[in-house]
């Protein structure tokens, strides 16, 4: 389960940021996770809760925003949201569209900090 290693990396980054801010308490971490990132949201949340036990982040929340897959069709020059991650065809013209512009993200976008 690679979600545990992802959770541990997030925790390490958050602890370093809290230390840089003079030991501030982090009460929440906001993530953007693309539908093609290969991350199971529930497993990541569970792993995070397990990994934060007995740390300065114990009791903090992991808030995950899912990012849909979007692509650009070079044939009709339209941007579109993929209806399914199993089909990468342009919904406008039907051309196979592999120019993915969004949906692979796995990024921390904000920390909720209490001073």
Backbone as XML, in Angstrom:
<?xml version="1.0"?>
<chain id="A" units="angstrom">
  <residue number="1" name="UNK">
    <atom name="N" x="0.851" y="-1.182" z="0.000"/>
    <atom name="CA" x="0.000" y="0.000" z="0.000"/>
    <atom name="C" x="0.891" y="1.238" z="0.000"/>
  </residue>
  <residue number="2" name="UNK">
    <atom name="N" x="1.016" y="1.866" z="-1.170"/>
    <atom name="CA" x="1.890" y="3.026" z="-1.271"/>
    <atom name="C" x="1.281" y="4.273" z="-0.645"/>
  </residue>
  <residue number="3" name="UNK">
    <atom name="N" x="-0.001" y="4.234" z="-0.295"/>
    <atom name="CA" x="-0.631" y="5.378" z="0.361"/>
    <atom name="C" x="0.035" y="5.682" z="1.698"/>
  </residue>
  <residue number="4" name="UNK">
    <atom name="N" x="0.541" y="4.655" z="2.384"/>
    <atom name="CA" x="1.228" y="4.882" z="3.660"/>
    <atom name="C" x="2.503" y="5.680" z="3.447"/>
  </residue>
  <residue number="5" name="UNK">
    <atom name="N" x="3.280" y="5.368" z="2.425"/>
    <atom name="CA" x="4.503" y="6.136" z="2.169"/>
    <atom name="C" x="4.168" y="7.559" z="1.733"/>
  </residue>
  <residue number="6" name="UNK">
    <atom name="N" x="3.070" y="7.736" z="1.004"/>
    <atom name="CA" x="2.641" y="9.085" z="0.632"/>
    <atom name="C" x="2.251" y="9.860" z="1.889"/>
  </residue>
  <residue number="7" name="UNK">
    <atom name="N" x="1.479" y="9.226" z="2.763"/>
    <atom name="CA" x="1.062" y="9.875" z="4.011"/>
    <atom name="C" x="2.270" y="10.268" z="4.847"/>
  </residue>
  <residue number="8" name="UNK">
    <atom name="N" x="3.254" y="9.385" z="4.929"/>
    <atom name="CA" x="4.447" y="9.688" z="5.726"/>
    <atom name="C" x="5.232" y="10.855" z="5.137"/>
  </residue>
  <residue number="9" name="UNK">
    <atom name="N" x="5.286" y="10.952" z="3.821"/>
    <atom name="CA" x="5.958" y="12.088" z="3.174"/>
    <atom name="C" x="5.225" y="13.393" z="3.463"/>
  </residue>
  <residue number="10" name="UNK">
    <atom name="N" x="3.897" y="13.346" z="3.421"/>
    <atom name="CA" x="3.098" y="14.538" z="3.723"/>
    <atom name="C" x="3.327" y="14.967" z="5.166"/>
  </residue>
  <residue number="11" name="UNK">
    <atom name="N" x="3.344" y="14.008" z="6.071"/>
    <atom name="CA" x="3.561" y="14.303" z="7.487"/>
    <atom name="C" x="4.932" y="14.914" z="7.703"/>
  </residue>
  <residue number="12" name="UNK">
    <atom name="N" x="5.947" y="14.359" z="7.075"/>
    <atom name="CA" x="7.310" y="14.883" z="7.210"/>
    <atom name="C" x="7.378" y="16.329" z="6.730"/>
  </residue>
  <residue number="13" name="UNK">
    <atom name="N" x="6.760" y="16.604" z="5.577"/>
    <atom name="CA" x="6.755" y="17.965" z="5.046"/>
    <atom name="C" x="6.031" y="18.913" z="5.999"/>
  </residue>
  <residue number="14" name="UNK">
    <atom name="N" x="4.888" y="18.484" z="6.523"/>
    <atom name="CA" x="4.108" y="19.329" z="7.424"/>
    <atom name="C" x="4.857" y="19.590" z="8.732"/>
  </residue>
  <residue number="15" name="UNK">
    <atom name="N" x="5.527" y="18.578" z="9.259"/>
    <atom name="CA" x="6.311" y="18.768" z="10.487"/>
    <atom name="C" x="7.449" y="19.761" z="10.259"/>
  </residue>
  <residue number="16" name="UNK">
    <atom name="N" x="8.097" y="19.691" z="9.112"/>
    <atom name="CA" x="9.169" y="20.637" z="8.799"/>
    <atom name="C" x="8.616" y="22.059" z="8.703"/>
  </residue>
  <residue number="17" name="UNK">
    <atom name="N" x="7.455" y="22.212" z="8.084"/>
    <atom name="CA" x="6.847" y="23.542" z="7.961"/>
    <atom name="C" x="6.447" y="24.079" z="9.333"/>
  </residue>
  <residue number="18" name="UNK">
    <atom name="N" x="5.904" y="23.221" z="10.187"/>
    <atom name="CA" x="5.534" y="23.647" z="11.540"/>
    <atom name="C" x="6.760" y="24.099" z="12.316"/>
  </residue>
  <residue number="19" name="UNK">
    <atom name="N" x="7.864" y="23.375" z="12.145"/>
    <atom name="CA" x="9.110" y="23.739" z="12.817"/>
    <atom name="C" x="9.620" y="25.090" z="12.326"/>
  </residue>
  <residue number="20" name="UNK">
    <atom name="N" x="9.536" y="25.323" z="11.020"/>
    <atom name="CA" x="9.959" y="26.614" z="10.457"/>
    <atom name="C" x="9.121" y="27.767" z="10.999"/>
  </residue>
  <residue number="21" name="UNK">
    <atom name="N" x="7.919" y="27.474" z="11.395"/>
    <atom name="CA" x="7.002" y="28.493" z="11.917"/>
    <atom name="C" x="6.997" y="28.508" z="13.447"/>
  </residue>
  <residue number="22" name="UNK">
    <atom name="N" x="8.083" y="28.068" z="14.042"/>
    <atom name="CA" x="8.239" y="28.140" z="15.487"/>
    <atom name="C" x="7.405" y="27.138" z="16.266"/>
  </residue>
  <residue number="23" name="UNK">
    <atom name="N" x="7.159" y="25.991" z="15.690"/>
    <atom name="CA" x="6.399" y="24.953" z="16.391"/>
    <atom name="C" x="4.893" y="25.141" z="16.314"/>
  </residue>
  <residue number="24" name="UNK">
    <atom name="N" x="4.433" y="25.807" z="15.266"/>
    <atom name="CA" x="2.995" y="26.011" z="15.092"/>
    <atom name="C" x="2.278" y="24.664" z="15.004"/>
  </residue>
  <residue number="25" name="UNK">
    <atom name="N" x="1.033" y="24.651" z="15.433"/>
    <atom name="CA" x="0.239" y="23.421" z="15.385"/>
    <atom name="C" x="-0.508" y="23.364" z="14.057"/>
  </residue>
  <residue number="26" name="UNK">
    <atom name="N" x="-0.366" y="22.252" z="13.358"/>
    <atom name="CA" x="-1.075" y="22.043" z="12.105"/>
    <atom name="C" x="-2.336" y="21.255" z="12.418"/>
  </residue>
  <residue number="27" name="UNK">
    <atom name="N" x="-3.485" y="21.820" z="12.033"/>
    <atom name="CA" x="-4.757" y="21.160" z="12.317"/>
    <atom name="C" x="-5.394" y="20.564" z="11.061"/>
  </residue>
  <residue number="28" name="UNK">
    <atom name="N" x="-4.865" y="20.917" z="9.896"/>
    <atom name="CA" x="-5.411" y="20.373" z="8.661"/>
    <atom name="C" x="-4.435" y="20.492" z="7.515"/>
  </residue>
  <residue number="29" name="UNK">
    <atom name="N" x="-4.488" y="19.530" z="6.629"/>
    <atom name="CA" x="-3.666" y="19.539" z="5.420"/>
    <atom name="C" x="-4.604" y="19.331" z="4.238"/>
  </residue>
  <residue number="30" name="UNK">
    <atom name="N" x="-4.521" y="20.245" z="3.263"/>
    <atom name="CA" x="-5.369" y="20.183" z="2.075"/>
    <atom name="C" x="-4.555" y="19.661" z="0.894"/>
  </residue>
  <residue number="31" name="UNK">
    <atom name="N" x="-5.114" y="18.653" z="0.228"/>
    <atom name="CA" x="-4.456" y="18.052" z="-0.939"/>
    <atom name="C" x="-5.358" y="18.151" z="-2.163"/>
  </residue>
  <residue number="32" name="UNK">
    <atom name="N" x="-4.715" y="18.170" z="-3.328"/>
    <atom name="CA" x="-5.400" y="17.954" z="-4.594"/>
    <atom name="C" x="-4.858" y="16.644" z="-5.141"/>
  </residue>
  <residue number="33" name="UNK">
    <atom name="N" x="-5.769" y="15.716" z="-5.438"/>
    <atom name="CA" x="-5.372" y="14.413" z="-5.937"/>
    <atom name="C" x="-6.133" y="14.143" z="-7.233"/>
  </residue>
  <residue number="34" name="UNK">
    <atom name="N" x="-5.384" y="14.004" z="-8.320"/>
    <atom name="CA" x="-5.991" y="13.734" z="-9.613"/>
    <atom name="C" x="-6.506" y="12.308" z="-9.713"/>
  </residue>
  <residue number="35" name="UNK">
    <atom name="N" x="-7.536" y="12.143" z="-10.531"/>
    <atom name="CA" x="-8.130" y="10.821" z="-10.714"/>
    <atom name="C" x="-7.153" y="9.824" z="-11.336"/>
  </residue>
  <residue number="36" name="UNK">
    <atom name="N" x="-6.087" y="10.306" z="-11.981"/>
    <atom name="CA" x="-5.074" y="9.416" z="-12.557"/>
    <atom name="C" x="-3.814" y="9.317" z="-11.699"/>
  </residue>
  <residue number="37" name="UNK">
    <atom name="N" x="-3.861" y="9.845" z="-10.487"/>
    <atom name="CA" x="-2.677" y="9.832" z="-9.622"/>
    <atom name="C" x="-2.381" y="8.452" z="-9.047"/>
  </residue>
  <residue number="38" name="UNK">
    <atom name="N" x="-3.314" y="7.540" z="-9.149"/>
    <atom name="CA" x="-3.087" y="6.199" z="-8.620"/>
    <atom name="C" x="-3.172" y="6.124" z="-7.112"/>
  </residue>
  <residue number="39" name="UNK">
    <atom name="N" x="-3.977" y="7.003" z="-6.521"/>
    <atom name="CA" x="-4.111" y="7.051" z="-5.072"/>
    <atom name="C" x="-5.566" y="6.765" z="-4.704"/>
  </residue>
  <residue number="40" name="UNK">
    <atom name="N" x="-5.758" y="5.880" z="-3.745"/>
    <atom name="CA" x="-7.095" y="5.577" z="-3.236"/>
    <atom name="C" x="-7.330" y="6.501" z="-2.042"/>
  </residue>
  <residue number="41" name="UNK">
    <atom name="N" x="-8.291" y="7.395" z="-2.210"/>
    <atom name="CA" x="-8.554" y="8.433" z="-1.207"/>
    <atom name="C" x="-8.757" y="7.849" z="0.193"/>
  </residue>
  <residue number="42" name="UNK">
    <atom name="N" x="-9.599" y="6.855" z="0.322"/>
    <atom name="CA" x="-9.896" y="6.273" z="1.633"/>
    <atom name="C" x="-8.657" y="5.640" z="2.252"/>
  </residue>
  <residue number="43" name="UNK">
    <atom name="N" x="-7.838" y="4.994" z="1.435"/>
    <atom name="CA" x="-6.607" y="4.374" z="1.942"/>
    <atom name="C" x="-5.613" y="5.444" z="2.391"/>
  </residue>
  <residue number="44" name="UNK">
    <atom name="N" x="-5.559" y="6.562" z="1.681"/>
    <atom name="CA" x="-4.646" y="7.640" z="2.069"/>
    <atom name="C" x="-5.087" y="8.259" z="3.389"/>
  </residue>
  <residue number="45" name="UNK">
    <atom name="N" x="-6.381" y="8.490" z="3.540"/>
    <atom name="CA" x="-6.884" y="9.062" z="4.797"/>
    <atom name="C" x="-6.624" y="8.110" z="5.958"/>
  </residue>
  <residue number="46" name="UNK">
    <atom name="N" x="-6.889" y="6.840" z="5.755"/>
    <atom name="CA" x="-6.647" y="5.840" z="6.798"/>
    <atom name="C" x="-5.159" y="5.763" z="7.149"/>
  </residue>
  <residue number="47" name="UNK">
    <atom name="N" x="-4.317" y="5.769" z="6.136"/>
    <atom name="CA" x="-2.866" y="5.725" z="6.360"/>
    <atom name="C" x="-2.394" y="6.965" z="7.107"/>
  </residue>
  <residue number="48" name="UNK">
    <atom name="N" x="-2.943" y="8.117" z="6.750"/>
    <atom name="CA" x="-2.581" y="9.372" z="7.408"/>
    <atom name="C" x="-2.954" y="9.313" z="8.890"/>
  </residue>
  <residue number="49" name="UNK">
    <atom name="N" x="-4.168" y="8.864" z="9.176"/>
    <atom name="CA" x="-4.616" y="8.775" z="10.572"/>
    <atom name="C" x="-3.730" y="7.834" z="11.369"/>
  </residue>
  <residue number="50" name="UNK">
    <atom name="N" x="-3.349" y="6.722" z="10.771"/>
    <atom name="CA" x="-2.472" y="5.761" z="11.436"/>
    <atom name="C" x="-1.085" y="6.351" z="11.666"/>
  </residue>
  <residue number="51" name="UNK">
    <atom name="N" x="-0.542" y="6.995" z="10.642"/>
    <atom name="CA" x="0.829" y="7.510" z="10.721"/>
    <atom name="C" x="0.973" y="8.733" z="11.622"/>
  </residue>
  <residue number="52" name="UNK">
    <atom name="N" x="-0.122" y="9.464" z="11.866"/>
    <atom name="CA" x="-0.016" y="10.657" z="12.712"/>
    <atom name="C" x="-0.188" y="10.353" z="14.194"/>
  </residue>
  <residue number="53" name="UNK">
    <atom name="N" x="-0.583" y="9.121" z="14.527"/>
    <atom name="CA" x="-0.729" y="8.782" z="15.936"/>
    <atom name="C" x="0.592" y="9.011" z="16.652"/>
  </residue>
  <residue number="54" name="UNK">
    <atom name="N" x="0.500" y="9.611" z="17.818"/>
    <atom name="CA" x="1.667" y="9.882" z="18.659"/>
    <atom name="C" x="2.679" y="10.810" z="17.983"/>
  </residue>
  <residue number="55" name="UNK">
    <atom name="N" x="2.184" y="11.692" z="17.106"/>
    <atom name="CA" x="3.024" y="12.747" z="16.516"/>
    <atom name="C" x="2.358" y="14.084" z="16.827"/>
  </residue>
  <residue number="56" name="UNK">
    <atom name="N" x="3.045" y="15.164" z="16.469"/>
    <atom name="CA" x="2.477" y="16.499" z="16.659"/>
    <atom name="C" x="1.249" y="16.720" z="15.780"/>
  </residue>
  <residue number="57" name="UNK">
    <atom name="N" x="1.061" y="15.883" z="14.773"/>
    <atom name="CA" x="-0.080" y="16.021" z="13.870"/>
    <atom name="C" x="-1.272" y="15.157" z="14.273"/>
  </residue>
  <residue number="58" name="UNK">
    <atom name="N" x="-1.175" y="14.454" z="15.378"/>
    <atom name="CA" x="-2.284" y="13.601" z="15.836"/>
    <atom name="C" x="-3.550" y="14.440" z="15.955"/>
  </residue>
  <residue number="59" name="UNK">
    <atom name="N" x="-4.635" y="13.939" z="15.389"/>
    <atom name="CA" x="-5.906" y="14.646" z="15.440"/>
    <atom name="C" x="-6.121" y="15.647" z="14.316"/>
  </residue>
  <residue number="60" name="UNK">
    <atom name="N" x="-5.095" y="15.891" z="13.520"/>
    <atom name="CA" x="-5.265" y="16.813" z="12.386"/>
    <atom name="C" x="-6.048" y="16.123" z="11.274"/>
  </residue>
  <residue number="61" name="UNK">
    <atom name="N" x="-6.589" y="16.930" z="10.368"/>
    <atom name="CA" x="-7.423" y="16.391" z="9.296"/>
    <atom name="C" x="-6.677" y="16.426" z="7.964"/>
  </residue>
  <residue number="62" name="UNK">
    <atom name="N" x="-6.915" y="15.438" z="7.158"/>
    <atom name="CA" x="-6.414" y="15.403" z="5.784"/>
    <atom name="C" x="-7.622" y="15.608" z="4.888"/>
  </residue>
  <residue number="63" name="UNK">
    <atom name="N" x="-7.650" y="16.734" z="4.187"/>
    <atom name="CA" x="-8.784" y="17.102" z="3.338"/>
    <atom name="C" x="-8.363" y="16.964" z="1.883"/>
  </residue>
  <residue number="64" name="UNK">
    <atom name="N" x="-9.061" y="16.112" z="1.152"/>
    <atom name="CA" x="-8.652" y="15.781" z="-0.209"/>
    <atom name="C" x="-9.682" y="16.274" z="-1.220"/>
  </residue>
  <residue number="65" name="UNK">
    <atom name="N" x="-9.199" y="17.057" z="-2.171"/>
    <atom name="CA" x="-10.027" y="17.500" z="-3.293"/>
    <atom name="C" x="-9.668" y="16.639" z="-4.495"/>
  </residue>
  <residue number="66" name="UNK">
    <atom name="N" x="-10.662" y="15.967" z="-5.060"/>
    <atom name="CA" x="-10.431" y="15.151" z="-6.249"/>
    <atom name="C" x="-10.381" y="16.056" z="-7.478"/>
  </residue>
  <residue number="67" name="UNK">
    <atom name="N" x="-9.412" y="15.787" z="-8.351"/>
    <atom name="CA" x="-9.249" y="16.574" z="-9.572"/>
    <atom name="C" x="-9.605" y="15.673" z="-10.754"/>
  </residue>
  <residue number="68" name="UNK">
    <atom name="N" x="-10.645" y="16.059" z="-11.523"/>
    <atom name="CA" x="-11.045" y="15.227" z="-12.665"/>
    <atom name="C" x="-10.007" y="15.263" z="-13.786"/>
  </residue>
  <residue number="69" name="UNK">
    <atom name="N" x="-10.073" y="14.277" z="-14.637"/>
    <atom name="CA" x="-9.164" y="14.209" z="-15.784"/>
    <atom name="C" x="-9.679" y="15.144" z="-16.876"/>
  </residue>
  <residue number="70" name="UNK">
    <atom name="N" x="-8.795" y="16.021" z="-17.338"/>
    <atom name="CA" x="-9.119" y="16.906" z="-18.463"/>
    <atom name="C" x="-8.060" y="16.692" z="-19.534"/>
  </residue>
  <residue number="71" name="UNK">
    <atom name="N" x="-8.481" y="16.873" z="-20.762"/>
    <atom name="CA" x="-7.563" y="16.699" z="-21.876"/>
    <atom name="C" x="-7.791" y="17.738" z="-22.953"/>
  </residue>
  <residue number="72" name="UNK">
    <atom name="N" x="-6.855" y="17.807" z="-23.865"/>
    <atom name="CA" x="-6.937" y="18.724" z="-25.001"/>
    <atom name="C" x="-6.902" y="17.891" z="-26.278"/>
  </residue>
  <residue number="73" name="UNK">
    <atom name="N" x="-7.857" y="18.144" z="-27.158"/>
    <atom name="CA" x="-7.918" y="17.439" z="-28.437"/>
    <atom name="C" x="-7.194" y="18.275" z="-29.486"/>
  </residue>
  <residue number="74" name="UNK">
    <atom name="N" x="-6.169" y="17.697" z="-30.063"/>
    <atom name="CA" x="-5.407" y="18.429" z="-31.083"/>
    <atom name="C" x="-6.125" y="18.459" z="-32.432"/>
  </residue>
  <residue number="75" name="UNK">
    <atom name="N" x="-7.156" y="17.646" z="-32.590"/>
    <atom name="CA" x="-7.913" y="17.636" z="-33.845"/>
    <atom name="C" x="-8.923" y="18.779" z="-33.889"/>
  </residue>
  <residue number="76" name="UNK">
    <atom name="N" x="-9.781" y="18.863" z="-32.860"/>
    <atom name="CA" x="-10.794" y="19.928" z="-32.863"/>
    <atom name="C" x="-10.411" y="21.120" z="-31.989"/>
  </residue>
  <residue number="77" name="UNK">
    <atom name="N" x="-9.237" y="21.035" z="-31.343"/>
    <atom name="CA" x="-8.703" y="22.116" z="-30.499"/>
    <atom name="C" x="-9.613" y="22.474" z="-29.322"/>
  </residue>
  <residue number="78" name="UNK">
    <atom name="N" x="-10.316" y="21.491" z="-28.790"/>
    <atom name="CA" x="-11.195" y="21.711" z="-27.643"/>
    <atom name="C" x="-10.592" y="21.083" z="-26.389"/>
  </residue>
  <residue number="79" name="UNK">
    <atom name="N" x="-10.809" y="21.738" z="-25.264"/>
    <atom name="CA" x="-10.470" y="21.166" z="-23.967"/>
    <atom name="C" x="-11.722" y="20.487" z="-23.429"/>
  </residue>
  <residue number="80" name="UNK">
    <atom name="N" x="-11.558" y="19.373" z="-22.757"/>
    <atom name="CA" x="-12.706" y="18.640" z="-22.266"/>
    <atom name="C" x="-12.365" y="17.827" z="-21.023"/>
  </residue>
  <residue number="81" name="UNK">
    <atom name="N" x="-13.405" y="17.555" z="-20.246"/>
    <atom name="CA" x="-13.284" y="16.660" z="-19.098"/>
    <atom name="C" x="-13.613" y="15.258" z="-19.584"/>
  </residue>
  <residue number="82" name="UNK">
    <atom name="N" x="-12.766" y="14.312" z="-19.233"/>
    <atom name="CA" x="-12.997" y="12.923" z="-19.640"/>
    <atom name="C" x="-14.195" y="12.374" z="-18.878"/>
  </residue>
  <residue number="83" name="UNK">
    <atom name="N" x="-15.096" y="11.740" z="-19.572"/>
    <atom name="CA" x="-16.267" y="11.133" z="-18.933"/>
    <atom name="C" x="-15.871" y="9.895" z="-18.144"/>
  </residue>
  <residue number="84" name="UNK">
    <atom name="N" x="-14.823" y="9.229" z="-18.585"/>
    <atom name="CA" x="-14.376" y="8.002" z="-17.941"/>
    <atom name="C" x="-12.855" y="7.936" z="-18.061"/>
  </residue>
  <residue number="85" name="UNK">
    <atom name="N" x="-12.195" y="7.416" z="-17.037"/>
    <atom name="CA" x="-10.744" y="7.284" z="-17.140"/>
    <atom name="C" x="-10.354" y="6.070" z="-17.968"/>
  </residue>
  <residue number="86" name="UNK">
    <atom name="N" x="-11.340" y="5.302" z="-18.412"/>
    <atom name="CA" x="-11.059" y="4.178" z="-19.304"/>
    <atom name="C" x="-11.109" y="4.589" z="-20.773"/>
  </residue>
  <residue number="87" name="UNK">
    <atom name="N" x="-11.696" y="5.740" z="-21.078"/>
    <atom name="CA" x="-11.840" y="6.195" z="-22.461"/>
    <atom name="C" x="-11.184" y="7.548" z="-22.636"/>
  </residue>
  <residue number="88" name="UNK">
    <atom name="N" x="-10.206" y="7.612" z="-23.501"/>
    <atom name="CA" x="-9.518" y="8.875" z="-23.744"/>
    <atom name="C" x="-9.800" y="9.394" z="-25.145"/>
  </residue>
  <residue number="89" name="UNK">
    <atom name="N" x="-11.074" y="9.410" z="-25.491"/>
    <atom name="CA" x="-11.500" y="9.957" z="-26.779"/>
    <atom name="C" x="-12.153" y="11.306" z="-26.550"/>
  </residue>
  <residue number="90" name="UNK">
    <atom name="N" x="-11.979" y="12.199" z="-27.494"/>
    <atom name="CA" x="-12.586" y="13.526" z="-27.429"/>
    <atom name="C" x="-14.107" y="13.372" z="-27.497"/>
  </residue>
  <residue number="91" name="UNK">
    <atom name="N" x="-14.847" y="13.958" z="-26.543"/>
    <atom name="CA" x="-16.302" y="13.856" z="-26.580"/>
    <atom name="C" x="-16.923" y="14.683" z="-27.710"/>
  </residue>
  <residue number="92" name="UNK">
    <atom name="N" x="-16.151" y="15.603" z="-28.282"/>
    <atom name="CA" x="-16.659" y="16.435" z="-29.367"/>
    <atom name="C" x="-16.559" y="15.743" z="-30.725"/>
  </residue>
  <residue number="93" name="UNK">
    <atom name="N" x="-15.347" y="15.216" z="-31.033"/>
    <atom name="CA" x="-15.126" y="14.669" z="-32.374"/>
    <atom name="C" x="-14.804" y="13.172" z="-32.396"/>
  </residue>
  <residue number="94" name="UNK">
    <atom name="N" x="-14.596" y="12.565" z="-31.224"/>
    <atom name="CA" x="-14.336" y="11.135" z="-31.158"/>
    <atom name="C" x="-12.895" y="10.727" z="-31.381"/>
  </residue>
  <residue number="95" name="UNK">
    <atom name="N" x="-12.009" y="11.679" z="-31.648"/>
    <atom name="CA" x="-10.602" y="11.380" z="-31.863"/>
    <atom name="C" x="-9.957" y="10.928" z="-30.555"/>
  </residue>
  <residue number="96" name="UNK">
    <atom name="N" x="-9.136" y="9.875" z="-30.598"/>
    <atom name="CA" x="-8.397" y="9.504" z="-29.381"/>
    <atom name="C" x="-7.565" y="10.698" z="-28.900"/>
  </residue>
  <residue number="97" name="UNK">
    <atom name="N" x="-7.745" y="11.054" z="-27.644"/>
    <atom name="CA" x="-7.083" y="12.233" z="-27.088"/>
    <atom name="C" x="-6.183" y="11.816" z="-25.941"/>
  </residue>
  <residue number="98" name="UNK">
    <atom name="N" x="-4.898" y="11.937" z="-26.118"/>
    <atom name="CA" x="-3.962" y="11.539" z="-25.069"/>
    <atom name="C" x="-3.228" y="12.716" z="-24.445"/>
  </residue>
  <residue number="99" name="UNK">
    <atom name="N" x="-3.574" y="13.934" z="-24.833"/>
    <atom name="CA" x="-2.923" y="15.114" z="-24.269"/>
    <atom name="C" x="-3.632" y="15.483" z="-22.964"/>
  </residue>
  <residue number="100" name="UNK">
    <atom name="N" x="-3.238" y="14.814" z="-21.892"/>
    <atom name="CA" x="-3.861" y="15.022" z="-20.590"/>
    <atom name="C" x="-3.309" y="16.309" z="-19.986"/>
  </residue>
  <residue number="101" name="UNK">
    <atom name="N" x="-4.205" y="17.232" z="-19.629"/>
    <atom name="CA" x="-3.792" y="18.521" z="-19.069"/>
    <atom name="C" x="-4.048" y="18.626" z="-17.576"/>
  </residue>
  <residue number="102" name="UNK">
    <atom name="N" x="-4.831" y="17.713" z="-17.023"/>
    <atom name="CA" x="-5.174" y="17.749" z="-15.604"/>
    <atom name="C" x="-5.613" y="16.359" z="-15.173"/>
  </residue>
  <residue number="103" name="UNK">
    <atom name="N" x="-5.309" y="16.017" z="-13.929"/>
    <atom name="CA" x="-5.792" y="14.753" z="-13.389"/>
    <atom name="C" x="-4.710" y="13.832" z="-12.868"/>
  </residue>
  <residue number="104" name="UNK">
    <atom name="N" x="-3.450" y="14.269" z="-12.971"/>
    <atom name="CA" x="-2.338" y="13.460" z="-12.459"/>
    <atom name="C" x="-1.767" y="14.044" z="-11.159"/>
  </residue>
  <residue number="105" name="UNK">
    <atom name="N" x="-2.367" y="15.114" z="-10.677"/>
    <atom name="CA" x="-1.838" y="15.848" z="-9.534"/>
    <atom name="C" x="-1.826" y="15.034" z="-8.244"/>
  </residue>
  <residue number="106" name="UNK">
    <atom name="N" x="-0.853" y="15.318" z="-7.432"/>
    <atom name="CA" x="-0.799" y="14.873" z="-6.044"/>
    <atom name="C" x="0.006" y="15.951" z="-5.330"/>
  </residue>
  <residue number="107" name="UNK">
    <atom name="N" x="-0.708" y="16.954" z="-4.821"/>
    <atom name="CA" x="0.001" y="18.098" z="-4.250"/>
    <atom name="C" x="-0.676" y="18.639" z="-3.000"/>
  </residue>
  <residue number="108" name="UNK">
    <atom name="N" x="0.158" y="19.070" z="-2.089"/>
    <atom name="CA" x="-0.320" y="19.765" z="-0.898"/>
    <atom name="C" x="-0.572" y="21.206" z="-1.325"/>
  </residue>
  <residue number="109" name="UNK">
    <atom name="N" x="-1.794" y="21.681" z="-1.103"/>
    <atom name="CA" x="-2.120" y="23.047" z="-1.533"/>
    <atom name="C" x="-2.259" y="24.010" z="-0.370"/>
  </residue>
  <residue number="110" name="UNK">
    <atom name="N" x="-2.476" y="23.500" z="0.848"/>
    <atom name="CA" x="-2.601" y="24.394" z="1.989"/>
    <atom name="C" x="-2.431" y="23.626" z="3.296"/>
  </residue>
  <residue number="111" name="UNK">
    <atom name="N" x="-1.961" y="24.358" z="4.284"/>
    <atom name="CA" x="-1.873" y="23.845" z="5.658"/>
    <atom name="C" x="-2.708" y="24.754" z="6.541"/>
  </residue>
  <residue number="112" name="UNK">
    <atom name="N" x="-3.527" y="24.163" z="7.400"/>
    <atom name="CA" x="-4.256" y="24.951" z="8.402"/>
    <atom name="C" x="-3.390" y="24.973" z="9.647"/>
  </residue>
  <residue number="113" name="UNK">
    <atom name="N" x="-2.976" y="26.181" z="10.037"/>
    <atom name="CA" x="-2.018" y="26.322" z="11.125"/>
    <atom name="C" x="-2.612" y="27.179" z="12.241"/>
  </residue>
  <residue number="114" name="UNK">
    <atom name="N" x="-2.383" y="26.741" z="13.478"/>
    <atom name="CA" x="-2.753" y="27.516" z="14.652"/>
    <atom name="C" x="-1.457" y="27.924" z="15.323"/>
  </residue>
  <residue number="115" name="UNK">
    <atom name="N" x="-1.279" y="29.203" z="15.544"/>
    <atom name="CA" x="-0.038" y="29.697" z="16.174"/>
    <atom name="C" x="-0.103" y="29.590" z="17.665"/>
  </residue>
</chain>
